[in-house]
Amino acid sequence: MAVSSRAHAFNSAAAQYEASRPSYPPALFDAVEEFLQCPWAEVRAADVGAGTGIATALLRERGAEVIGVEPGEAMAAEFRRVLPDVPIVRGDGDRLPLAGSSHDLITYAQSWQWTDTSRSVPEALRVLRPSGVLAIWWNTTAFDVPWIHAQHQRIAQHCGVPPRSAARPDDHEAVRLAGLTGLQVTRRHIRWQRTVSLDTHLANISSRSAFLILDQNANRAFLTEERERLRAAFPEEVVEETYVVDLLIARSPMTRAVP
């Protein structure tokens, strides 16, 4: 993964990340399952950029034999605390510390953007068995929900970054941006919701990398104002967050078959 200050900023908030970040819906793993060529119990999986193990835990619940790969020291420590019986190795997506042709499934949950795809794509293909599956996904903004769209604009302004366009790239462009051109790729959008306390919602916002590199006094002021705005919309201080998982699934070509 890119050794940027934003990528490493998560180490300063590993426990907060674990406590507040959204998980992923069952339909996501149902979609991945469609492309696997064996039952989950026979799947050897690697979750790369595993963080605190949010996706790793769900892969294990499905029955996969899974290992986490994580570059961050504090994130890996939180992973070990939450999932003490799941192996984790320190490493990044550009140089996977895994043997060639050793895994049926490699996943990147919220982490593909930290890689150099000129390196991470060949590395994933090296580690995957023939016809293995590379699955990358993100929980993305549900721009059609007015309060979420408005909040996204405020967050972008606070962080000094341009707001994302409400128009999603088409499939061809999404594949190109992900560095997966030339592979057999399927894309799915999966909409889901979770209901959390206002405190958890605000903690989730402030665990994002763009926040973590900013002045903390400025962040506290922003979050105080945001709390007051959201109290008007959610007087019981219970927030329904809506996400759209953007999932890309690529299959490893049959290039290493034994003649």
C-alpha positions as CSV (number, residue, x, y, z in Angstrom):
1,M,0.0,0.0,0.0
2,A,1.1,3.5,-0.6
3,V,3.3,4.8,2.2
4,S,1.4,8.0,2.5
5,S,0.6,10.0,5.6
6,R,-3.1,9.3,5.1
7,A,-2.6,5.6,4.8
8,H,-0.6,5.5,8.0
9,A,-2.9,7.9,9.8
10,F,-5.2,5.0,10.7
11,N,-2.7,3.8,13.2
12,S,-3.5,6.8,15.5
13,A,-7.1,5.7,15.7
14,A,-7.2,1.9,15.5
15,A,-9.5,1.4,18.4
16,Q,-11.9,4.1,17.2
17,Y,-11.8,2.6,13.7
18,E,-12.8,-0.8,15.1
19,A,-15.6,0.6,17.2
20,S,-17.3,2.9,14.7
21,R,-16.6,1.8,11.1
22,P,-19.4,0.2,9.2
23,S,-19.3,-3.5,8.4
24,Y,-20.5,-5.1,5.1
25,P,-23.9,-6.7,4.2
26,P,-24.4,-10.4,3.7
27,A,-25.4,-9.7,0.0
28,L,-21.8,-8.7,-0.6
29,F,-20.4,-12.1,0.3
30,D,-23.3,-13.8,-1.5
31,A,-22.1,-12.0,-4.7
32,V,-18.5,-13.1,-4.1
33,E,-19.6,-16.6,-3.5
34,E,-21.1,-16.8,-7.0
35,F,-17.6,-16.6,-8.5
36,L,-15.9,-19.1,-6.2
37,Q,-15.3,-22.5,-7.6
38,C,-15.5,-24.3,-4.3
39,P,-17.5,-24.1,-1.0
40,W,-16.5,-21.5,1.5
41,A,-15.2,-24.2,3.8
42,E,-12.6,-25.1,1.1
43,V,-11.7,-21.4,0.3
44,R,-8.2,-20.2,1.3
45,A,-8.6,-16.4,1.5
46,A,-6.3,-13.4,2.2
47,D,-7.8,-10.1,3.3
48,V,-5.3,-7.5,2.3
49,G,-5.2,-4.1,4.1
50,A,-7.2,-6.0,6.7
51,G,-7.2,-3.1,9.2
52,T,-8.9,-4.2,12.4
53,G,-10.4,-7.3,10.7
54,I,-13.9,-6.1,9.9
55,A,-14.0,-8.0,6.6
56,T,-11.7,-10.7,7.8
57,A,-14.2,-11.7,10.5
58,L,-17.0,-12.0,8.0
59,L,-15.0,-14.2,5.7
60,R,-14.2,-16.5,8.6
61,E,-17.9,-16.5,9.5
62,R,-18.6,-17.8,6.0
63,G,-16.3,-20.7,6.7
64,A,-13.2,-19.6,4.8
65,E,-9.7,-20.2,6.0
66,V,-8.5,-16.6,6.1
67,I,-5.3,-14.7,6.8
68,G,-5.1,-11.0,7.3
69,V,-2.4,-8.8,5.7
70,E,-1.9,-5.4,7.3
71,P,1.0,-2.9,7.1
72,G,0.0,-0.8,10.1
73,E,1.4,-1.7,13.6
74,A,-1.5,-0.4,15.6
75,M,-4.2,-1.7,13.2
76,A,-2.6,-5.1,13.3
77,A,-2.5,-5.0,17.1
78,E,-6.2,-4.2,17.2
79,F,-6.8,-7.1,14.7
80,R,-5.1,-9.5,17.0
81,R,-7.1,-8.3,20.0
82,V,-10.4,-8.7,18.1
83,L,-9.5,-11.9,16.2
84,P,-6.9,-13.6,18.4
85,D,-7.3,-17.0,16.6
86,V,-7.0,-15.6,13.0
87,P,-3.4,-15.3,11.6
88,I,-2.2,-11.9,10.4
89,V,1.1,-11.0,8.7
90,R,2.6,-7.5,8.3
91,G,2.8,-6.5,4.7
92,D,1.2,-4.5,1.9
93,G,-0.6,-5.0,-1.3
94,D,2.3,-4.1,-3.5
95,R,4.5,-6.8,-2.0
96,L,2.3,-9.6,-0.6
97,P,4.1,-11.8,1.9
98,L,2.3,-14.8,0.5
99,A,3.4,-17.8,-1.7
100,G,2.5,-17.9,-5.3
101,S,-0.6,-19.8,-6.4
102,S,-1.6,-20.2,-2.8
103,H,-5.0,-18.6,-2.4
104,D,-8.5,-19.0,-3.9
105,L,-9.7,-15.5,-2.9
106,I,-7.9,-12.2,-2.2
107,T,-10.0,-9.3,-0.8
108,Y,-9.4,-5.6,-0.4
109,A,-12.1,-4.0,1.7
110,Q,-11.6,-0.2,1.6
111,S,-7.9,-0.6,0.9
112,W,-7.3,-1.0,-2.8
113,Q,-6.8,2.8,-3.2
114,W,-3.7,2.6,-1.1
115,T,-1.9,0.4,-3.6
116,D,0.1,1.1,-6.7
117,T,-2.0,-1.0,-9.2
118,S,1.0,-1.5,-11.5
119,R,2.4,-3.6,-8.6
120,S,-0.7,-4.8,-6.7
121,V,-2.5,-6.3,-9.7
122,P,0.5,-8.5,-10.7
123,E,1.0,-9.4,-7.1
124,A,-2.6,-10.5,-6.6
125,L,-2.4,-12.6,-9.8
126,R,0.8,-14.2,-8.6
127,V,-0.7,-15.2,-5.3
128,L,-4.1,-16.4,-6.7
129,R,-4.5,-19.9,-7.9
130,P,-5.7,-20.4,-11.5
131,S,-9.3,-19.1,-11.8
132,G,-9.0,-17.6,-8.3
133,V,-11.0,-14.5,-7.4
134,L,-9.8,-11.0,-6.6
135,A,-12.6,-9.0,-4.9
136,I,-12.2,-5.3,-4.1
137,W,-14.9,-3.1,-2.6
138,W,-15.8,0.1,-0.9
139,N,-18.7,1.4,1.2
140,T,-19.5,4.5,-0.9
141,T,-21.8,7.5,-0.3
142,A,-25.5,7.2,-1.0
143,F,-25.8,10.6,-2.7
144,D,-29.6,10.2,-3.2
145,V,-30.1,10.5,0.5
146,P,-30.3,14.3,1.0
147,W,-28.8,14.6,4.5
148,I,-26.0,12.3,3.6
149,H,-25.2,14.3,0.4
150,A,-25.3,17.5,2.3
151,Q,-23.0,16.1,5.0
152,H,-20.6,14.9,2.4
153,Q,-20.3,18.4,1.0
154,R,-19.5,19.8,4.4
155,I,-16.9,17.1,5.2
156,A,-15.2,17.8,1.8
157,Q,-15.1,21.5,2.5
158,H,-13.7,20.9,6.1
159,C,-11.0,18.5,4.7
160,G,-10.1,20.9,1.9
161,V,-10.8,18.3,-0.8
162,P,-13.2,18.5,-3.7
163,P,-16.5,16.7,-3.1
164,R,-17.0,13.5,-5.0
165,S,-19.4,13.7,-8.0
166,A,-22.8,12.2,-7.4
167,A,-22.5,10.5,-10.8
168,R,-20.8,7.2,-10.5
169,P,-18.3,6.2,-13.2
170,D,-19.6,3.6,-15.6
171,D,-18.4,0.0,-15.5
172,H,-15.7,0.5,-18.1
173,E,-14.3,3.6,-16.3
174,A,-14.5,1.9,-12.9
175,V,-12.4,-1.0,-14.2
176,R,-9.9,1.4,-15.7
177,L,-9.6,3.4,-12.5
178,A,-9.0,0.3,-10.5
179,G,-6.2,-0.8,-12.8
180,L,-8.0,-4.0,-13.8
181,T,-8.2,-3.4,-17.6
182,G,-7.6,-6.6,-19.5
183,L,-9.0,-8.9,-16.8
184,Q,-12.5,-10.5,-16.7
185,V,-14.3,-8.2,-14.3
186,T,-17.8,-8.1,-12.9
187,R,-19.2,-5.0,-11.0
188,R,-22.0,-5.0,-8.5
189,H,-23.7,-2.2,-6.5
190,I,-25.2,-3.4,-3.2
191,R,-27.2,-0.9,-1.1
192,W,-27.6,-1.4,2.6
193,Q,-28.2,0.5,5.9
194,R,-27.1,0.4,9.5
195,T,-28.6,2.2,12.5
196,V,-26.2,3.6,15.0
197,S,-26.0,6.2,17.8
198,L,-25.1,9.8,16.9
199,D,-21.8,9.3,18.8
200,T,-20.9,6.3,16.7
201,H,-21.8,8.1,13.5
202,L,-19.5,11.1,14.4
203,A,-16.7,8.7,15.5
204,N,-17.0,7.0,12.1
205,I,-16.6,10.3,10.3
206,S,-13.6,11.3,12.4
207,S,-11.8,8.0,11.8
208,R,-11.4,8.8,8.1
209,S,-7.9,9.3,6.9
210,A,-8.7,12.8,5.6
211,F,-9.7,13.8,9.1
212,L,-6.9,12.1,10.9
213,I,-4.2,14.3,9.3
214,L,-5.9,17.6,10.2
215,D,-5.6,19.8,13.2
216,Q,-7.6,18.1,16.0
217,N,-8.9,21.4,17.4
218,A,-10.4,22.2,14.0
219,N,-11.9,18.7,13.9
220,R,-13.5,19.0,17.3
221,A,-15.1,22.3,16.3
222,F,-16.4,20.7,13.1
223,L,-17.8,17.7,14.9
224,T,-19.5,19.9,17.6
225,E,-21.3,21.8,14.8
226,E,-22.2,18.6,13.0
227,R,-23.7,17.2,16.2
228,E,-26.0,20.1,16.5
229,R,-27.1,19.9,12.9
230,L,-27.8,16.2,13.2
231,R,-29.7,16.5,16.5
232,A,-32.2,18.7,14.6
233,A,-32.7,15.9,12.0
234,F,-32.4,13.0,14.5
235,P,-33.7,14.2,17.9
236,E,-33.4,10.8,19.4
237,E,-29.7,10.7,18.4
238,V,-30.1,7.5,16.4
239,V,-28.9,7.8,12.9
240,E,-29.6,5.5,9.9
241,E,-26.6,5.5,7.6
242,T,-27.1,4.3,4.1
243,Y,-24.2,2.9,2.0
244,V,-23.8,1.6,-1.5
245,V,-21.0,-1.1,-1.7
246,D,-19.1,-0.7,-5.0
247,L,-17.8,-4.2,-5.7
248,L,-15.4,-5.3,-8.4
249,I,-14.7,-9.0,-8.9
250,A,-11.8,-10.1,-11.2
251,R,-10.9,-13.7,-12.0
252,S,-7.3,-14.9,-12.3
253,P,-6.7,-16.2,-15.8
254,M,-5.8,-19.9,-16.3
255,T,-2.2,-19.2,-16.8
256,R,-0.6,-21.5,-14.3
257,A,-2.3,-24.8,-15.2
258,V,-0.1,-27.8,-15.2
259,P,0.2,-29.1,-18.8
